Amino acid sequence: MNNHSYNKICLFVILALITIGGMTSCKEDLVKVATIDEAGFQSSKDALAFITNGEGKINTGNLEFRNSGTTTLQLNLSKAAPDVVNASLAYNEAVLDNYNKQNGTTYTLFPKELLTLSNNGLLQVAKGENKSTQIEVQVKTATSLSTDVSYVIPVRTTISSGNALLSARESDYLIFVKDLSKIPTAAKSTGIEIISCMEVNDTNPLNNLSFTLKGSGKPLIDMVILFSSNINYNEETGKVYVYHNPNVQHLLDNRMKYLKPLKDRGIKVVLSILGNHDRAGVANLSDNTAREFAKELKAVCDAYDLDGVFFDDEYSKEIYPPPPGFVYPSSDAAARLFYETKKVMPNKFTLAYVYSSTRSFNAVDGVQPGQFVDYGLHDYGGSYDLSGNYPGMSKKGMALYSQEFARGYYTTAANLKRLRDGGYGAHMIFAMDPNRSNFLRQQRQMSDIAKTLFDDELVFDGKIYKKDW
């Protein structure tokens, strides 16, 4: 054994003796630690209460109606009620005042005299249950209401008896209302929506007006996505902004010619947001950057009377490591952008492309994805249920068996039947354009949609709109 090893052994022995001595000392001079009274930490016997609408939406919901309409609200508990819980809903202007102040918005009150709460707004959760009976919120139109205004019904819930806790946040509910009495509806018998995602760099969106159903006379298309504006980074200001290429900008600037005719037929118009080969992307914004970008999206939607935003996480060129205002790309960062967008404009739709970082989300600030993602549009051919991708999303928002008409990615009538039989609510077609050489095949696919999803016959009126700008 060499001298270096011997010295190491001696040092180890000395340290061990010191440690043993310290332990002995601790035994002789015990430190007395005060005990904690755990009585105050007992879990509450009360159930946590919150309000949802018929679709399970928390805090906010939407209602579009013609002449009259109804939505439902109910009280939910986090566990079965040990005793009967009684509560009441009431119209409360202060709820909207607080919301507008907190979010810098100017939403308008829906007139109280035009709505009725069934059962006088009284709710009851029976013993052993975790949901109350439903309250119907019934509304009617009036000449004073405008189709261009988003109205809000603000309600506040009060627990009158029973073991249930209702926080200030969960006691308030906002119903965003659109009176479409003066506008036809594109809604069809089965409730399934056809979403036309249109490459507007070379296609006129008015072509969506040329296809109707023989039996109902309704438009085949329910929603048009303008593909695409972009998320970009401004080197001079250091801010992320919405960029419209000349084609999209022309359509927006001339919305009375290209977009209003769609909306006048009951077709919704949504703006697509896509990466554009710089550092800014759908899935790499910091929380604060996402918050500010969401505000700009709201300004764009308000300015051009758009019905929402479709996010597609492609074609960005992220910088590593991320500079200030950005984070590493992730589904969590993408979910944050959706969350902030829905938060700032709950009356608009948010649509996710089931692809890349937007294909699946976790909760944001305790809010499930189904609360801030209205539609999930499958990549071409995708057919599985999206409940696991966006927990809390209803089947109404799931678009299955998407088709791409330019490249020939078609689906079958059998798949469309599976969509309908499965209770799913949407189907997307991309790049529909009567000016393409494969138009007859496009027509055949749309005929399958009309027949299989709506038990109807496709009618093409012969009008073909060319790009005229």
C-alpha positions as CSV (number, residue, x, y, z in Angstrom):
1,M,0.0,0.0,0.0
2,N,1.5,3.4,-0.9
3,N,1.6,6.5,1.4
4,H,-1.1,8.4,-0.5
5,S,-3.6,5.5,0.1
6,Y,-2.6,5.4,3.7
7,N,-3.3,9.1,4.2
8,K,-6.8,8.7,2.6
9,I,-7.7,5.8,5.0
10,C,-6.6,7.9,8.0
11,L,-8.7,10.8,6.9
12,F,-11.7,8.5,6.4
13,V,-11.4,7.1,9.9
14,I,-11.1,10.6,11.5
15,L,-14.3,11.8,9.6
16,A,-16.2,8.7,10.7
17,L,-15.3,9.3,14.3
18,I,-16.4,12.9,14.1
19,T,-19.7,11.8,12.6
20,I,-20.3,9.2,15.3
21,G,-19.5,11.7,18.0
22,G,-21.9,14.2,16.5
23,M,-24.6,11.6,16.5
24,T,-24.0,10.8,20.1
25,S,-24.1,14.5,21.0
26,C,-27.5,14.7,19.3
27,K,-28.8,11.9,21.3
28,E,-27.7,13.6,24.6
29,D,-29.0,17.0,23.6
30,L,-32.2,16.4,21.7
31,V,-33.7,19.4,19.9
32,K,-37.4,19.7,20.7
33,V,-39.4,20.6,17.6
34,A,-42.9,21.9,18.2
35,T,-45.7,19.7,16.9
36,I,-48.1,21.1,14.2
37,D,-51.8,21.2,14.9
38,E,-53.2,19.5,11.8
39,A,-56.8,20.3,12.5
40,G,-56.7,23.3,10.2
41,F,-55.5,21.2,7.3
42,Q,-58.3,18.8,7.1
43,S,-59.8,18.6,3.7
44,S,-63.1,20.4,3.2
45,K,-66.3,18.2,3.2
46,D,-67.8,20.7,0.7
47,A,-67.8,19.9,-3.0
48,L,-66.4,22.4,-5.4
49,A,-69.1,23.9,-7.7
50,F,-69.0,25.3,-11.2
51,I,-71.3,26.2,-14.0
52,T,-71.2,24.7,-17.6
53,N,-73.4,25.0,-20.6
54,G,-74.8,22.0,-22.5
55,E,-71.5,21.5,-24.3
56,G,-69.5,21.4,-21.1
57,K,-68.0,24.8,-21.6
58,I,-66.9,26.6,-18.4
59,N,-67.0,30.4,-17.8
60,T,-68.1,31.3,-21.3
61,G,-70.4,29.8,-24.0
62,N,-71.8,30.9,-27.4
63,L,-75.4,31.0,-28.7
64,E,-76.3,31.8,-32.3
65,F,-80.1,32.1,-33.0
66,R,-82.6,33.1,-35.5
67,N,-85.9,34.6,-34.2
68,S,-85.5,32.7,-31.0
69,G,-83.0,30.4,-29.4
70,T,-82.2,28.4,-26.3
71,T,-79.1,27.3,-24.5
72,T,-78.8,25.4,-21.2
73,L,-76.8,25.9,-18.0
74,Q,-76.3,23.6,-15.1
75,L,-74.5,23.4,-11.8
76,N,-71.7,20.8,-11.5
77,L,-70.0,19.5,-8.4
78,S,-66.6,18.0,-8.0
79,K,-68.1,15.0,-6.0
80,A,-71.4,13.6,-5.2
81,A,-73.5,15.9,-3.0
82,P,-73.8,14.6,0.6
83,D,-77.1,16.6,0.9
84,V,-79.3,18.6,-1.5
85,V,-77.6,21.7,-3.0
86,N,-79.8,24.6,-4.0
87,A,-78.6,27.5,-6.1
88,S,-79.9,30.3,-8.3
89,L,-78.8,32.0,-11.6
90,A,-79.5,35.6,-12.2
91,Y,-78.8,38.2,-14.9
92,N,-76.1,40.5,-13.5
93,E,-74.7,43.4,-15.5
94,A,-71.6,43.8,-13.2
95,V,-70.3,40.4,-14.5
96,L,-69.9,41.9,-18.0
97,D,-68.6,45.2,-16.6
98,N,-65.8,43.4,-14.8
99,Y,-65.0,41.3,-17.8
100,N,-64.7,44.3,-20.1
101,K,-62.5,46.1,-17.7
102,Q,-60.2,43.2,-17.1
103,N,-59.8,42.4,-20.8
104,G,-60.0,45.8,-22.4
105,T,-63.1,44.8,-24.4
106,T,-66.4,46.6,-25.1
107,Y,-68.9,43.8,-25.5
108,T,-72.6,44.9,-25.4
109,L,-75.2,43.6,-22.9
110,F,-78.0,41.5,-24.4
111,P,-81.2,43.2,-23.4
112,K,-82.6,41.6,-20.2
113,E,-86.2,42.0,-21.4
114,L,-85.4,39.7,-24.4
115,L,-84.4,36.7,-22.3
116,T,-86.1,34.2,-19.9
117,L,-84.6,31.8,-17.4
118,S,-86.6,28.7,-16.9
119,N,-87.7,27.8,-13.4
120,N,-86.9,31.3,-12.4
121,G,-83.2,30.4,-12.6
122,L,-83.4,27.9,-9.7
123,L,-81.0,25.0,-9.7
124,Q,-80.9,21.9,-7.5
125,V,-78.4,19.0,-7.2
126,A,-80.1,16.0,-5.6
127,K,-78.4,14.1,-2.8
128,G,-75.8,11.7,-4.2
129,E,-75.7,13.4,-7.6
130,N,-73.0,15.7,-9.0
131,K,-75.1,17.6,-11.6
132,S,-78.1,19.8,-11.3
133,T,-81.2,20.0,-13.3
134,Q,-80.7,22.2,-16.4
135,I,-81.8,25.8,-16.7
136,E,-82.9,26.9,-20.1
137,V,-81.8,30.4,-21.2
138,Q,-84.3,31.4,-23.8
139,V,-83.8,34.5,-26.1
140,K,-85.8,36.2,-28.8
141,T,-85.0,38.7,-31.5
142,A,-86.0,42.4,-31.7
143,T,-85.7,45.1,-34.4
144,S,-83.2,46.8,-32.1
145,L,-80.7,43.9,-32.4
146,S,-77.9,44.1,-35.0
147,T,-76.4,41.1,-36.8
148,D,-73.0,42.9,-36.6
149,V,-72.9,43.1,-32.8
150,S,-71.7,40.4,-30.3
151,Y,-74.1,40.6,-27.3
152,V,-73.4,39.1,-23.9
153,I,-75.8,37.6,-21.4
154,P,-74.0,37.9,-18.0
155,V,-75.2,35.6,-15.2
156,R,-74.1,35.1,-11.6
157,T,-74.7,32.0,-9.5
158,T,-75.4,31.9,-5.8
159,I,-75.5,28.9,-3.5
160,S,-78.4,29.2,-1.1
161,S,-78.0,25.8,0.7
162,G,-76.0,22.7,0.8
163,N,-72.4,21.7,1.2
164,A,-70.9,23.3,-2.0
165,L,-68.2,25.9,-2.5
166,L,-68.5,28.3,-5.4
167,S,-65.5,30.6,-6.1
168,A,-65.9,34.1,-7.4
169,R,-64.4,33.0,-10.8
170,E,-66.7,30.0,-11.2
171,S,-69.9,31.8,-10.1
172,D,-69.9,34.0,-13.2
173,Y,-70.9,32.9,-16.7
174,L,-70.9,34.8,-20.0
175,I,-73.1,33.7,-22.9
176,F,-71.9,35.4,-26.1
177,V,-74.9,35.9,-28.4
178,K,-75.3,36.5,-32.1
179,D,-78.7,37.3,-33.5
180,L,-78.7,35.9,-37.1
181,S,-82.4,36.4,-37.7
182,K,-81.8,38.5,-40.8
183,I,-79.2,36.0,-42.2
184,P,-80.0,32.6,-43.8
185,T,-78.4,29.6,-42.1
186,A,-76.1,27.0,-43.7
187,A,-76.9,24.5,-41.0
188,K,-78.1,21.2,-42.4
189,S,-80.3,18.3,-41.2
190,T,-77.6,16.2,-39.5
191,G,-75.7,19.2,-38.0
192,I,-72.4,18.1,-39.7
193,E,-70.4,21.0,-40.9
194,I,-68.3,21.1,-44.1
195,I,-65.2,23.2,-43.8
196,S,-63.6,24.5,-47.0
197,C,-59.9,25.4,-46.4
198,M,-59.1,27.4,-49.5
199,E,-55.7,28.3,-51.0
200,V,-56.6,31.9,-51.8
201,N,-53.3,32.8,-53.5
202,D,-54.9,31.4,-56.7
203,T,-58.5,30.7,-55.9
204,N,-61.6,33.0,-55.5
205,P,-63.4,32.1,-52.2
206,L,-66.8,33.0,-53.9
207,N,-66.6,29.5,-55.6
208,N,-68.0,28.2,-52.3
209,L,-71.3,29.7,-53.2
210,S,-71.7,27.6,-56.3
211,F,-72.6,24.4,-54.5
212,T,-75.9,23.8,-52.7
213,L,-78.2,20.9,-51.7
214,K,-81.2,20.1,-53.9
215,G,-83.6,19.2,-51.1
216,S,-82.8,21.9,-48.5
217,G,-81.4,24.6,-50.7
218,K,-78.6,25.1,-48.2
219,P,-75.0,25.8,-49.1
220,L,-72.8,22.7,-49.0
221,I,-70.1,24.7,-47.3
222,D,-70.5,25.9,-43.7
223,M,-67.2,27.5,-43.1
224,V,-64.4,28.9,-45.3
225,I,-60.8,29.2,-44.1
226,L,-58.7,31.8,-45.9
227,F,-55.4,30.0,-46.3
228,S,-53.2,31.8,-45.3
229,S,-52.1,34.8,-43.4
230,N,-48.9,34.4,-41.4
231,I,-47.2,34.9,-38.0
232,N,-44.1,37.0,-38.6
233,Y,-41.4,38.8,-36.6
234,N,-40.6,42.5,-37.1
235,E,-36.8,43.0,-36.8
236,E,-37.2,46.7,-36.2
237,T,-39.8,46.6,-33.4
238,G,-38.9,43.2,-32.0
239,K,-42.6,42.2,-32.0
240,V,-44.6,39.4,-33.5
241,Y,-47.3,40.5,-35.9
242,V,-50.0,39.2,-38.3
243,Y,-48.8,39.4,-41.9
244,H,-51.2,39.3,-44.9
245,N,-49.7,38.6,-48.3
246,P,-51.1,40.7,-51.2
247,N,-53.7,38.1,-52.1
248,V,-55.1,37.8,-48.6
249,Q,-54.9,41.5,-48.1
250,H,-56.9,42.1,-51.3
251,L,-59.7,39.9,-50.1
252,L,-59.8,41.5,-46.7
253,D,-59.7,45.0,-48.1
254,N,-62.5,44.1,-50.5
255,R,-64.5,42.0,-48.0
256,M,-67.8,43.4,-49.2
257,K,-67.1,41.8,-52.6
258,Y,-65.4,38.5,-51.6
259,L,-66.4,37.7,-48.0
260,K,-69.7,39.3,-47.2
261,P,-71.6,37.3,-49.9
262,L,-70.4,34.2,-48.1
263,K,-71.6,35.5,-44.7
264,D,-74.9,36.6,-46.1
265,R,-75.5,32.9,-46.9
266,G,-74.7,31.9,-43.4
267,I,-71.2,30.7,-44.2
268,K,-68.6,31.5,-41.5
269,V,-65.2,33.0,-42.6
270,V,-62.1,32.1,-40.7
271,L,-58.5,33.4,-41.1
272,S,-55.6,30.9,-41.2
273,I,-52.3,31.6,-39.4
274,L,-49.2,29.9,-40.7
275,G,-45.5,30.2,-40.1
276,N,-43.5,32.2,-42.6
277,H,-39.8,31.2,-42.6
278,D,-38.7,33.4,-39.7
279,R,-38.3,33.0,-35.9
280,A,-42.0,33.5,-35.1
281,G,-44.1,30.4,-35.0
282,V,-47.4,29.1,-33.6
283,A,-45.6,27.0,-31.1
284,N,-42.6,29.0,-29.8
285,L,-44.0,32.2,-28.3
286,S,-43.5,33.0,-24.6
287,D,-46.6,33.5,-22.5
288,N,-46.5,37.3,-22.8
289,T,-45.7,37.2,-26.5
290,A,-48.6,34.9,-27.1
291,R,-50.9,37.2,-25.0
292,E,-49.9,40.2,-27.2
293,F,-50.2,38.3,-30.4
294,A,-53.7,37.1,-29.4
295,K,-54.7,40.7,-29.0
296,E,-53.6,41.5,-32.5
297,L,-55.6,38.5,-33.8
298,K,-58.6,39.9,-32.1
299,A,-58.1,43.3,-33.7
300,V,-57.8,41.7,-37.2
301,C,-61.0,39.6,-36.7
302,D,-62.9,42.6,-35.4
303,A,-61.7,44.8,-38.3
304,Y,-62.7,42.4,-41.0
305,D,-65.7,40.7,-39.4
306,L,-64.0,37.3,-39.3
307,D,-65.4,34.4,-37.3
308,G,-62.2,33.0,-35.9
309,V,-58.7,31.7,-36.4
310,F,-57.2,28.4,-37.8
311,F,-53.6,27.7,-36.6
312,D,-51.2,25.6,-38.7
313,D,-47.7,25.0,-37.2
314,E,-45.6,24.8,-40.3
315,Y,-42.8,26.7,-42.1
316,S,-41.4,28.6,-39.2
317,K,-37.6,28.9,-38.8
318,E,-37.0,29.0,-35.0
319,I,-33.7,30.3,-33.5
320,Y,-31.8,28.3,-30.9
321,P,-31.4,29.1,-28.1
322,P,-34.6,31.1,-28.1
323,P,-34.2,34.8,-28.0
324,P,-36.2,37.0,-25.5
325,G,-39.9,36.7,-26.1
326,F,-39.6,33.1,-27.5
327,V,-39.3,29.6,-26.1
328,Y,-38.4,26.2,-27.4
329,P,-41.1,24.9,-29.7
330,S,-43.7,22.8,-27.9
331,S,-47.3,21.8,-27.8
332,D,-47.6,23.6,-24.5
333,A,-46.5,26.9,-26.0
334,A,-49.0,26.3,-28.9
335,A,-51.7,25.5,-26.4
336,R,-50.9,28.8,-24.6
337,L,-51.5,30.7,-27.9
338,F,-54.9,29.0,-28.3
339,Y,-55.8,29.7,-24.7
340,E,-54.9,33.4,-24.9
341,T,-56.7,33.8,-28.2
342,K,-59.9,32.2,-26.9
343,K,-59.6,34.3,-23.7
344,V,-59.4,37.6,-25.6
345,M,-62.2,36.7,-28.0
346,P,-64.5,34.0,-26.6
347,N,-67.1,34.8,-29.2
348,K,-64.8,33.6,-32.0
349,F,-63.8,30.1,-33.1
350,T,-60.3,28.6,-32.7
351,L,-59.4,25.7,-35.0
352,A,-56.4,23.4,-34.7
353,Y,-54.7,21.4,-37.5
354,V,-54.0,18.0,-36.0
355,Y,-50.4,18.1,-37.1
356,S,-47.0,19.0,-35.6
357,S,-47.1,21.0,-32.3
358,T,-50.9,21.6,-32.6
359,R,-51.9,18.0,-32.8
360,S,-52.4,17.4,-29.0
361,F,-52.6,19.7,-26.0
362,N,-52.4,19.6,-22.2
363,A,-54.4,21.9,-19.9
364,V,-53.4,25.5,-19.6
365,D,-53.7,27.2,-16.2
366,G,-56.0,24.3,-15.2
367,V,-58.3,24.8,-18.2
368,Q,-58.8,21.7,-20.4
369,P,-58.1,22.1,-24.2
370,G,-61.7,21.5,-25.1
371,Q,-62.5,24.8,-23.5
372,F,-60.2,26.8,-25.8
373,V,-60.1,24.7,-29.0
374,D,-63.4,24.6,-30.9
375,Y,-62.4,22.4,-33.8
376,G,-59.7,19.8,-34.5
377,L,-59.1,19.3,-38.2
378,H,-57.4,16.0,-39.0
379,D,-54.5,15.8,-41.4
380,Y,-55.5,14.1,-44.6
381,G,-57.0,10.7,-44.0
382,G,-56.9,11.0,-40.2
383,S,-59.9,9.2,-38.7
384,Y,-59.5,8.6,-35.0
385,D,-61.4,10.3,-32.2
386,L,-59.7,13.4,-30.9
387,S,-60.9,13.3,-27.3
388,G,-57.4,12.3,-26.2
389,N,-55.8,15.1,-28.3
390,Y,-57.9,17.8,-26.9
391,P,-59.6,16.6,-23.6
392,G,-63.0,18.2,-23.2
393,M,-63.7,18.7,-26.9
394,S,-67.1,17.5,-28.0
395,K,-67.5,15.3,-31.1
396,K,-69.1,18.3,-32.8
397,G,-65.7,19.9,-33.2
398,M,-63.9,16.9,-34.6
399,A,-63.3,16.9,-38.4
400,L,-62.4,13.4,-39.7
401,Y,-61.2,12.0,-43.1
402,S,-60.0,15.4,-44.4
403,Q,-59.5,15.6,-48.2
404,E,-57.0,17.4,-50.4
405,F,-58.5,18.1,-53.8
406,A,-55.3,19.5,-55.5
407,R,-53.2,16.5,-54.8
408,G,-55.9,13.9,-55.0
409,Y,-56.0,12.8,-51.4
410,Y,-59.7,11.7,-51.4
411,T,-61.8,9.8,-49.0
412,T,-64.6,7.3,-49.6
413,A,-68.4,7.2,-49.0
414,A,-67.8,4.4,-46.6
415,N,-65.5,6.6,-44.5
416,L,-68.0,9.5,-44.6
417,K,-70.7,7.1,-43.3
418,R,-68.4,6.1,-40.4
419,L,-68.0,9.8,-39.6
420,R,-71.8,10.3,-39.5
421,D,-72.5,7.1,-37.7
422,G,-69.9,7.9,-35.1
423,G,-71.5,11.2,-34.2
424,Y,-68.7,13.4,-35.4
425,G,-69.5,16.9,-36.4
426,A,-67.2,18.1,-39.2
427,H,-65.4,17.3,-42.4
428,M,-62.7,19.4,-44.1
429,I,-61.9,19.7,-47.8
430,F,-58.7,21.6,-48.9
431,A,-58.1,23.3,-52.2
432,M,-61.5,23.0,-53.8
433,D,-61.4,25.0,-57.1
434,P,-63.6,24.6,-60.1
435,N,-60.8,26.0,-62.3
436,R,-58.6,22.9,-61.7
437,S,-58.4,20.2,-64.4
438,N,-59.7,17.6,-61.9
439,F,-62.9,19.5,-61.2
440,L,-65.2,16.5,-62.2
441,R,-63.5,14.4,-59.6
442,Q,-63.9,17.2,-57.0
443,Q,-67.6,17.3,-57.9
444,R,-67.9,13.6,-57.4
445,Q,-66.4,13.9,-54.0
446,M,-68.7,16.7,-53.0
447,S,-71.7,14.7,-54.3
448,D,-70.6,11.8,-51.9
449,I,-70.6,14.3,-49.1
450,A,-74.1,15.6,-49.9
451,K,-75.5,12.1,-50.3
452,T,-73.8,10.4,-47.4
453,L,-73.7,13.1,-44.8
454,F,-77.0,14.9,-45.6
455,D,-79.2,12.4,-47.6
456,D,-79.3,15.0,-50.3
457,E,-78.2,15.8,-53.8
458,L,-75.4,18.2,-54.8
459,V,-76.3,21.0,-57.1
460,F,-73.7,23.0,-59.0
461,D,-75.1,26.2,-60.4
462,G,-72.5,26.4,-63.2
463,K,-70.9,29.6,-61.9
464,I,-67.1,29.5,-61.8
465,Y,-65.4,32.5,-60.2
466,K,-61.9,33.1,-61.4
467,K,-59.2,35.0,-59.6
468,D,-59.9,38.6,-60.7
469,W,-57.3,40.6,-58.8
